[in-house]
Amino acid sequence: MKNKARTSNYCLLMHQAIFCLTIVLFSICDMFSQSNINGLLLTKNGKPVSGASITITPLHSDQILNYAISNSKGYYSIPVNGYAENIQLNIKSMGYKSVVKTILNKSQTLDFILVEAPTELNEIVIKNSPITKHGDTINYAVNAFTKQEDRTIADVLKNMPGIEVLSDGKILYQGKPINKYYIEGLDLLEGKYNLANENLPHKEVSKVQVLENHQPIKVLDSLVYSDQAALNIKLKNKYTFTGQAELGAGSEPLLWDTNITPMLFSKKRQMLSSYQSNNIGDNVASQLKTLTIEDLLDQFERNNEKQDWLAIQKIGVPNFPEQRWLDNNINLLSANYLQKLKKDLELRLNVSYLNDYQQQNGFTNTQFFTANDTISLFENKYNQFYKNSLETNLTIQRNSNKNYFKNSLVVQGFWDSERGSIQQYNENISQSLSNRYFKLSNNLKTLFPLGKQIATLKSYIGVNRTPQTLTVNPGQFEDLLNGGLPYNEVIQNLELNTFYTNNSIGFTKGYKKFSLSPKLGVLFEKQRLESGIFTSNIVNNEIFKNNLAWIRSKFYALLQTQYKSEKWRIELHTPINIHTYQLEDESLSRNQNLSRITFDPRISLTFDLTSNWSLSTSAHLNNDFGTINQVYYNYILQNYRSIQRIDAPLPENRNWGYSTSFSYRNPIKSFFFSSVYSHTKTNTNLLFNNNILENGATELQAIEQDNTRLNHNFMTRASKYFSKLNTNLTLGVNFNLQDFQQILNSEITDISNENWRLNGKIDTDVTDWLNTELVSVFQFANNHIQNQDNQTIVQQFHEFNVNVYPEEHHYFGIKTEYVKSNLGNRRAENIFADVVYRYTWKKKKIDFEFQINNLFNDKNYLTAIVDSFSYIESNFALRPRQGLVKVRFSL
């Protein structure tokens, strides 16, 4: 009850905070927009004048308070900041006399008749703004945000206000993931854009364009709007052959770093090939991750990506850069080619191969909290990971103003294995895992005119196979698997085979400011899960086998309605779904069927308060019924101390939620701000019983009982570039609160998890030869179980970097990190320092670099994680001090 009251208080405080924030933001809106000037620009004949520049300045001053460009109808609208009683309105357009008029600073409509006149061009000197806006396109001048130590376009993007690059390479604009990453308007890598982002030299790029409200399918551009942004990389030359080659070697132990990545970009052809190999902790595998939101949502819907059913027991990795702790030996080979066959017709081939070997060494001290007790477990761990994967993607695409066609054929394979050794008190436990996965899929989407509407056909077909085997020695869970007697070995075999297809037909029709898109479709999924537990003593192990057949189908009818005006954008989804599930395990004589009709509406609304301020809100209701890994009738050994079965009805989850966001962007003042609050509530029919044994092993079972899970998220971020100070400032706050129930050792337990994250960054060019960068992050994590408040974990991460350019061709950098963790009554601290010296031979475009990492040779990192019912303290072995010499060539 205490946690429910706590959650109610949190909810009340959160709603009050949101209300106050709304009032404050509207006040800020009012402050930023004291008045609004709008009107029409026409010729004497009544024709609209488009492309005219309208600026607002103070009297007797050239300072621009705000500006606008008249649209195709001659309409302009300018919010005016400031409190002056009188202001000056200036109108300029090629071929017309300029207009200069003193007006009152109040909201009003002013129409003008422009008089035609020849325009005499005088010699002028223009000082470029680092950020400009034209329509829905924001342009960032790359040279304005480049520091001397930067080498790739990813380095420069991190310096641009409004743009955020996460640790995995994902790019956010105003807090939202981008939906496309183009190079000269072409999508060479689709969702795996990090490969280009991390290797494209910034010196070849003239500007980075943010395409706001980007609709990637041209035939839908005027019919279906998008609230997502895309990124387009504009190169300096129409034909560009570039890239980089890097060779490095070092010691402690023997180290190497190799990167050979040639690139070719032209109007009709793009190519990017890469071979990368290192053992210095640089996880280049992240360059092959899918990052765009549309592709991630498609993967989530299909639920056919690689899943790790079984695993060895791992160590919680540190949450700071991998280069500090990742003990790797990685090889990556990637070839990507795009050819324009005809106008708007493209053929693309993407092939990648990854081979990686990683090691982990450290120990964990885990405390499991139950309603009546605390159980402790100490484990000393050494793990080895062997990763091999191959993926090919052949795509043909036509994207024109009249039709759209795209077909992608994907072949993917993983050959992974893991080894682990655990010393637990006086017992040594070995673990071995074979973890493989194979997939073949084809994805087709086409749009074409049919009468006065656009028809859409979509078809996805995929098959995959997931064989996995886990071996643990000595055998575990003696009471359950061997009558309470010790035994030598336990083996868990598992194989999942899947066939999945999703096919739909739809239409899109525009009517005035509305677009209507009805769609009909059918989804079918067939899976078979086979698993068995084998021990050294069991002869008849039928009671530990699964042979589950799973069939899922969904018929759906959807109407998507959009409304778009000058300031409003409204989208309404009204899908009706008919779900059918059939499960049967013949060997256990178990089966269940489920049929449901659901209505899962979603509505979103965006209102442009001014040209800079925007308000968005959305609400949704949806139902889901779980996946095959949430229902199986016999035990599966997931790792050496976790065994579970979910002998229960299918989960029935009813989710509803809403979100509200404010965003502000002013390219002229280089200021960007966004704030988002979201709340979700999930009603489900299953509770999970975690039976924690005295040795820390966990048995999990599902129990049919209605319960509710609540989740609150709040995020705000602001970034500002001060051109006069050559300073970029970023501040952010994240908050998450979860409240739910679980059964711990047969006791229903209220659990609440609370997390805060505060972060800031300030990057300053002090002089032409000195740059400083300070990054600070504070994290707070707390866990409440029943009436018990468990210890709060406070972590701090601080980076302070000094970059010195003593002479034109020389660079010297000192990079420091301070990490501090308050783990209850304990405190852990780490101090890291790296030193870099680089000499650039500009004539030959060669860098010679020497670096020492982890100068103080800090060898261990102590951290802690709080989850639903446990506190996990980990001591992780870090990379030792290492020296490296590099030679880098620009191709």
Secondary structure, 3 states (H helix, E strand, C coil): CHHHHHHHHHHHHHHHHHHHHHHHHHHHHHHHCCEEEEEEEECCCCCECCCCEEEEECCCCCCCCEEEECCCCCEEEEEECCCCCEEEEEEECCCECCEEEEEECCCEECCEECCECCCCCCCCCCCCCCEEEECCEEEEEHHHCCCCCCCEHHHHHCCCCCEEECCCCCEEECCEECCEEEECCECCCCCCCHHHHCCCEHHHEEEEEEECCCCCCHHHCCCCCCCCCEEEEEECCCCEEEEEEEEEEEECCCEEEEEEEEEEECCCEEEEEEEEEECCCCCHHHHHCCCCHHHHHHHHHHCCCCCCCCCCCCCCCCCCCHHHCCEEEEEEEEEEEEEEEECCEEEEEEEEEEEEEEEEEEEEEEEEECCCCEEEEEEEEEEEEEEEEEEEEEEEEEECCCCEEEEEEEEEEEEEEEEEEEEECCEEEEEEEEEEEEEEEEEEEEEEEECCEEEEEEEEEEEEEEEEEEEEECCCCHHHHCCCCCCCCEEEEEEEEEEEEEEEEEEEEEECCEEEEEEEEEEEEEEEEEEEEEECCCCCCHHHEEEEEEEEEEEEEEEEEEEECCCEEEEEEEEEEEEEEEEEEHHHCEEEEEEEEEECCEEEEEEECCCCEEEEEEEEEEEECCCHHHCEEEEEEEECCEEEEECCCCCCEEEEEEEEEEEEEECCCCEEEEEEEEEEEEEEEEEEEEEECCCCCEEEEEEEEEEEEEEEEEEEEEEEEECCCCEEEEEEEEEEEEEEEEEECCEEEEEEEEEEEEEEEEEEEEECCEEEEEEEEEEEEEEEECCEECCCEEEEEEEEEEEECCCCCEEEEEEEEEEEEEECCEEEEEEEEEEEEEEEEHHHCEEEEEEEECCCCCCEEEEEEECCCEEEEEEEECCCCEEEEEEEEEC
